[in-house]
Amino acid sequence: MVSGNGRAAPAYVVGANSKKVNLALQGGGAHGAFAWGVLDRLLEDGRVAFDAVSATSAGAMNATVLGYGLTIGGADGAREELEKFWKKISDEGAKGPLQPSWIDKALNNHNLDNSPVFMMMDIMSRIMSPYELNPMNINPLRKVLESSIDFNVLREGCPVKLFLSATNVRTGKVRMFENHEIGPDQVLASGCLPFMFHTVEIEGEAYWDGGYMGNPAIFPLIYGSETNDVVIVHINPLNRNEIPKSAKDIMNRINEISFNSSLMREMRAIAFVSHLIDDGQLNDEKHRRMLIHSIMNEEYMTSLGVTSKLNPDWGFMKTLRDVGRASASKWLDEHFDDVGVRSSTDVKSAFL
């Protein structure tokens, strides 16, 4: 493989003592910078290697940039490309009108709750579709993706298996896009929120955000990889201690529950199969025991308001990155020895 500068690219080398895992990356707008931090720390550490990645929405963007970076520059290249990508996201966002107000900045909560532009857009999106609000279908994310990734290089040489999920609007079924077919449209389809963007059409089919059917989908990692360990990088909190009472908080919690529902169902199935294996009702040689791990920081993520998912501020994204790095370091310190041996997440208590 040749890198973008014409020199031979460093290979994605898996160390003799490295352990292979699969990644499952959730979506969540700007909060995806948390997952950037997790990936950055895992790549820096080098003790885990990635076999396959299943991802949705912002997670699909992280996965695609990760795969491209590994292709052209190994682990160091992936870290570099991820940082460049998120900086471009921030720079592009800084050009638009959607910014924190002086009140939001004074509160230092990273929200856009008091932004006049956000309030106007929020009201308009409830009565007008993206086709009416944005008839030219202008999407700055396309520009960022096309300037960040050579998709021909990605399709030809990506050293990890990629599975990007999108929701088929007509059938309601999940659609998995794999390495050989991934381009800007496929990534945008995975993150197409229908109240914000035009439906993405690919080969005559229409797609919305993959989070409606898999955030992220686990089944491709079961059938498409020989590695049993799955590391889920959580963006959307599973638990909230406070009952939401404002209209905004209620809608946010509904979205969190909806976007976590498919993951909860798959975790229940995994727990059920593991239980049958433990009871001797299934042959362990014919049925795979998946080992589940989670990297999250629910305390911090629950402190963020829903509008912060639209905040393009570079300082905020670097904060999310640093929280992600710290969360990954904690997981490595506490659970690296579990990889390949046992689940470090109690699936029953976490998901059942």
C-alpha positions in Angstrom: 0.0 0.0 0.0 1.2 3.5 -0.8 0.4 6.5 1.4 -0.9 9.8 0.1 2.6 11.2 -0.1 3.7 8.5 -2.5 5.8 6.6 0.1 5.1 3.1 1.3 2.7 3.3 4.1 3.6 1.7 7.5 1.6 -1.5 7.9 -0.9 -2.0 10.6 1.3 -4.3 12.7 -0.3 -6.5 15.3 2.2 -7.2 18.0 3.0 -10.7 19.2 1.5 -9.9 22.6 -1.4 -7.9 21.3 -5.0 -9.2 21.7 -7.5 -8.9 18.9 -10.9 -7.3 19.6 -13.9 -6.1 17.7 -15.1 -2.6 18.2 -18.7 -1.4 18.3 -19.0 2.4 18.0 -22.2 4.3 18.8 -23.3 7.5 17.2 -24.1 10.8 18.9 -23.1 13.9 16.9 -20.3 15.9 18.4 -20.2 13.4 21.3 -18.5 11.1 18.9 -15.3 12.9 19.9 -15.5 10.8 23.1 -15.0 7.7 20.9 -12.2 9.5 19.1 -10.4 9.8 22.5 -11.0 6.1 23.2 -9.6 5.1 19.8 -6.6 7.4 20.2 -5.7 5.8 23.6 -6.1 2.2 22.4 -4.0 2.9 19.3 -1.4 4.6 21.5 -1.3 1.7 23.9 -0.9 -0.9 21.2 -1.9 -3.9 23.3 -5.2 -4.4 21.5 -5.6 -4.8 17.8 -8.8 -4.4 15.8 -10.2 -7.1 13.7 -13.6 -5.7 12.8 -15.6 -2.5 13.6 -19.4 -2.1 13.6 -20.5 1.5 13.7 -23.3 3.9 13.3 -23.7 7.6 12.6 -20.8 9.5 14.2 -19.4 6.1 15.0 -19.4 5.3 11.3 -17.3 8.4 10.7 -14.9 7.4 13.4 -14.7 3.9 12.0 -14.1 5.0 8.4 -11.4 7.5 9.4 -9.8 4.9 11.6 -9.8 2.4 8.8 -8.3 4.9 6.3 -5.7 6.0 8.8 -4.6 2.4 9.5 -4.5 1.8 5.7 -2.1 4.7 4.9 -0.1 4.9 8.1 -0.7 2.2 10.7 -1.7 3.0 14.2 0.2 6.4 14.2 -1.5 7.2 10.9 -4.9 6.4 12.3 -4.3 8.7 15.3 -3.2 11.5 13.1 -6.2 11.1 10.7 -8.7 11.0 13.5 -7.4 14.3 14.9 -7.4 16.0 11.5 -10.9 14.8 10.9 -12.4 16.2 14.1 -10.5 19.5 13.6 -12.1 19.8 10.2 -15.5 19.0 11.7 -14.9 21.8 14.2 -13.6 24.3 11.6 -16.5 23.6 9.3 -19.0 24.0 12.1 -17.3 27.3 13.1 -18.3 28.8 9.7 -22.0 28.2 10.3 -24.5 30.2 12.4 -25.2 27.4 15.0 -22.9 28.5 17.8 -23.2 28.8 21.6 -24.6 32.1 22.8 -22.8 34.3 25.3 -25.2 32.9 28.0 -24.2 29.3 27.0 -20.5 30.2 27.1 -21.0 31.9 30.5 -22.7 28.7 31.9 -19.8 26.7 30.4 -22.1 23.6 29.9 -21.3 23.2 26.2 -25.0 23.5 25.3 -26.7 25.6 22.7 -29.9 26.0 24.8 -29.8 29.8 24.6 -28.7 30.1 21.0 -31.3 32.1 19.0 -30.3 30.2 15.9 -30.7 26.8 17.5 -34.1 27.8 19.0 -35.3 29.0 15.6 -34.0 25.8 13.8 -35.6 23.6 16.5 -39.0 25.3 16.0 -38.7 25.2 12.2 -37.7 21.6 12.1 -41.0 20.6 13.8 -43.1 22.2 11.0 -40.9 22.0 8.0 -38.9 19.1 6.5 -35.2 19.3 5.4 -36.5 19.4 1.8 -38.2 22.7 2.6 -35.5 24.2 4.9 -32.5 23.0 2.8 -33.8 22.5 -0.8 -30.2 22.4 -2.2 -29.4 19.5 0.1 -26.2 21.3 1.4 -24.4 19.0 3.8 -21.0 20.2 5.1 -20.2 16.7 6.4 -19.8 15.5 2.8 -17.1 18.1 2.2 -15.3 17.0 5.3 -15.5 13.3 4.5 -14.3 13.8 0.9 -11.4 16.0 1.9 -10.4 13.6 4.7 -10.6 10.1 3.1 -9.5 8.6 -0.2 -12.3 6.1 -0.4 -10.6 4.2 -3.3 -7.6 3.5 -1.0 -9.9 2.6 1.9 -11.9 0.1 -0.2 -8.8 -1.5 -1.7 -6.6 -1.9 1.4 -8.3 -1.4 4.7 -6.8 -3.9 7.2 -9.9 -4.1 9.4 -13.4 -5.2 8.5 -15.9 -2.3 8.5 -19.6 -2.6 9.0 -21.6 0.6 8.8 -25.3 0.4 9.6 -28.1 2.4 8.0 -31.9 2.0 8.1 -33.8 1.3 4.9 -36.6 3.8 4.9 -38.9 1.6 2.8 -38.5 -1.7 4.6 -37.4 -0.6 8.1 -34.6 -3.2 7.9 -30.9 -2.6 8.8 -28.5 -2.4 5.9 -24.8 -3.1 6.6 -22.3 -1.5 4.3 -18.9 -3.3 4.1 -15.4 -2.3 3.1 -15.7 -2.9 -0.7 -18.8 -0.6 -1.0 -18.0 2.3 1.4 -18.0 5.8 0.1 -19.3 9.2 1.2 -22.9 8.2 0.6 -22.7 5.1 2.8 -21.2 7.1 5.7 -23.7 9.9 5.3 -26.5 7.3 5.1 -25.4 5.9 8.5 -25.8 9.3 10.1 -28.8 10.7 8.2 -31.2 12.1 10.9 -34.4 12.6 8.9 -35.3 15.8 10.6 -32.0 17.4 9.7 -30.9 15.9 6.4 -32.4 14.7 3.1 -32.8 11.0 2.8 -29.6 9.4 1.3 -30.4 7.3 -1.8 -28.1 4.5 -2.8 -28.8 2.2 -5.7 -32.5 3.1 -5.7 -33.0 2.6 -2.0 -33.5 5.4 0.6 -31.7 5.4 4.0 -31.9 7.1 7.3 -29.6 6.9 10.4 -28.5 3.4 11.3 -29.2 4.1 15.0 -32.9 3.3 14.5 -32.0 -0.3 13.9 -28.5 -0.8 15.4 -26.6 1.6 17.5 -24.3 -0.2 16.9 -25.3 -3.5 15.4 -23.5 -6.4 17.1 -24.5 -9.3 14.8 -22.0 -8.4 12.0 -19.2 -8.9 14.6 -20.6 -12.4 15.4 -20.9 -13.6 11.9 -18.2 -11.5 10.2 -15.3 -12.0 12.6 -13.5 -14.9 14.2 -12.7 -12.7 17.3 -15.0 -13.3 20.2 -14.2 -10.1 22.2 -16.4 -7.0 21.5 -15.6 -3.7 23.0 -18.6 -1.4 23.0 -17.8 2.3 23.1 -20.9 3.9 24.6 -21.9 7.4 23.7 -25.6 7.4 24.7 -26.1 6.8 28.5 -27.9 3.6 29.4 -29.0 4.9 32.8 -30.2 8.3 34.1 -30.9 8.8 37.8 -33.1 11.9 37.3 -36.6 11.7 35.8 -36.8 14.2 32.8 -39.5 16.8 33.2 -38.8 19.5 30.6 -40.0 18.8 27.1 -36.5 18.9 25.8 -35.2 16.5 28.4 -38.1 14.1 27.9 -37.4 14.0 24.1 -33.7 13.5 24.7 -34.4 10.5 27.0 -36.9 9.0 24.5 -34.2 9.3 21.8 -31.6 7.7 24.1 -33.9 4.8 24.9 -34.8 4.3 21.3 -31.2 4.4 20.1 -30.1 2.0 22.7 -33.0 -0.4 22.2 -31.5 -2.5 19.4 -28.3 -2.9 21.4 -30.3 -4.0 24.4 -32.0 -6.7 22.4 -28.8 -8.1 21.0 -27.2 -8.2 24.4 -30.2 -10.1 25.7 -29.7 -12.7 22.9 -26.0 -12.9 23.7 -26.8 -13.5 27.4 -29.4 -16.1 26.5 -26.9 -18.1 24.4 -24.2 -17.8 27.1 -26.7 -19.1 29.6 -27.6 -22.1 27.4 -23.9 -22.9 26.9 -23.3 -22.7 30.7 -26.2 -25.1 31.3 -24.9 -27.6 28.7 -27.9 -27.2 26.5 -25.7 -25.9 23.6 -22.4 -27.2 22.4 -19.7 -24.7 23.1 -17.8 -25.8 20.0 -20.8 -25.0 17.7 -22.1 -21.9 19.4 -19.8 -19.0 20.1 -19.6 -17.4 23.5 -19.1 -13.6 22.9 -17.1 -11.7 25.4 -18.5 -8.3 26.0 -16.6 -5.2 27.2 -17.7 -1.6 27.6 -15.9 1.7 27.6 -18.0 4.5 28.9 -18.3 7.4 31.2 -21.9 7.8 32.1 -21.3 10.3 34.8 -19.8 12.8 32.3 -22.0 12.0 29.4 -25.2 12.3 31.4 -24.0 15.8 32.5 -24.2 17.0 28.9 -27.4 18.4 27.4 -28.8 17.1 24.1 -28.0 20.4 22.3 -24.3 19.9 23.0 -24.4 17.2 20.3 -24.5 20.0 17.8 -21.7 22.1 19.4 -18.7 22.3 17.0 -16.4 24.1 19.5 -12.9 22.7 19.2 -12.3 23.2 23.0 -15.4 21.0 23.7 -14.3 18.3 21.3 -10.8 18.2 22.9 -12.5 17.9 26.3 -14.6 14.9 25.0 -11.4 13.4 23.5 -9.6 13.7 26.8 -12.5 12.1 28.7 -12.5 9.3 26.2 -8.8 8.8 26.6 -9.1 8.7 30.3 -12.0 6.2 30.1 -10.0 3.9 27.8 -7.0 4.1 30.1 -9.2 3.1 33.0 -10.5 0.1 31.0 -7.0 -1.0 30.0 -5.8 -0.8 33.6 -8.8 -2.7 35.0 -9.8 -5.1 32.2 -7.0 -5.8 29.7 -6.4 -9.2 31.3 -10.0 -10.1 30.8 -9.7 -9.9 27.0 -9.8 -13.3 25.5 -10.8 -14.8 28.8 -14.1 -13.5 30.1 -16.5 -10.6 29.7 -15.6 -7.6 31.7 -19.2 -6.3 31.4 -21.9 -8.0 33.5 -24.3 -8.3 30.6 -27.2 -9.4 32.8 -27.0 -6.4 35.1 -26.1 -3.9 32.4 -28.6 -4.8 29.8 -31.4 -7.2 31.2 
